[in-house]
């Protein structure tokens, strides 16, 4: 299996888990007014977080070291992108000193 295919195959379940964790985060949902979603319980969050490194461990066990590094970088980048996408807009007024 090619490096790109292996890293994309491992990134698929990681993406699903990260999106589930991000969308049902209790702290984020608490700050959204009128949201009908219920947050994940601590046990559910722990279980999902425990499953997150398994695709990377599988890549390591199969000796796909370049794919492991690609998966690691893509997972981190995806996590930051989700954070930025789901973050509420800043309520602070612009600083006139920098305008």
C-alpha positions in Angstrom: 0.0 0.0 0.0 1.3 3.4 -0.9 2.2 5.9 1.8 -0.5 8.4 0.8 -3.2 5.7 0.7 -2.1 4.4 4.1 -2.1 7.8 5.7 -5.5 8.8 4.2 -7.0 5.4 5.3 -5.8 6.1 8.8 -6.9 9.7 8.8 -10.5 8.7 8.0 -11.5 7.2 11.4 -9.4 9.9 13.2 -11.4 12.6 11.4 -14.7 11.1 12.4 -13.6 10.8 16.0 -12.3 14.4 16.1 -15.4 15.8 14.6 -17.6 13.9 17.1 -15.5 15.2 20.0 -15.5 18.7 18.7 -19.2 19.0 17.9 -20.4 17.5 21.2 -17.9 19.3 23.5 -19.6 20.3 26.7 -17.7 23.6 27.1 -18.5 24.7 23.6 -22.2 23.6 23.8 -22.6 25.5 27.1 -21.7 28.8 25.4 -24.1 28.3 22.5 -27.5 29.7 23.4 -30.6 27.7 22.4 -28.7 24.7 21.3 -30.6 21.4 21.6 -27.6 19.2 21.4 -26.5 17.2 24.5 -22.9 17.0 25.3 -21.0 13.7 25.5 -20.6 12.2 28.9 -17.1 12.0 30.4 -17.0 8.3 29.7 -18.0 8.7 26.1 -15.3 11.4 25.6 -12.7 9.2 27.3 -13.6 6.3 25.0 -13.4 8.4 21.9 -10.1 9.9 22.9 -8.8 6.4 23.7 -9.6 5.3 20.2 -7.9 8.3 18.5 -4.3 7.0 18.5 -5.2 3.5 17.2 -4.9 4.3 13.5 -1.4 5.8 14.1 -0.4 2.7 16.2 -1.6 0.5 13.3 0.6 2.4 10.9 3.6 2.0 13.3 3.0 -1.7 13.7 2.9 -2.2 9.9 6.1 -0.2 9.5 4.5 2.7 7.6 6.7 5.4 9.2 6.2 8.1 6.6 2.5 7.5 6.6 2.5 7.7 10.4 4.2 11.1 10.2 1.7 12.3 7.6 -1.2 11.0 9.7 0.2 12.7 12.8 0.6 16.1 11.0 -2.8 15.9 9.3 -4.6 14.9 12.5 -3.0 17.9 14.3 -3.9 20.2 11.5 -7.4 18.9 11.3 -7.8 19.4 15.1 -6.7 23.1 14.8 -8.9 23.7 11.8 -11.9 22.3 13.7 -11.1 24.6 16.6 -10.9 27.6 14.4 -14.1 26.7 12.5 -16.2 26.0 15.6 -14.8 29.0 17.6 -17.3 31.8 18.1 -16.4 35.2 16.7 -14.4 37.5 19.0 -16.6 39.8 21.0 -13.8 42.2 21.7 -13.8 45.5 19.9 -10.9 46.2 17.5 -7.9 47.9 19.0 -7.6 51.4 17.6 -3.9 51.3 18.1 -3.5 48.7 15.3 -6.0 50.2 12.8 
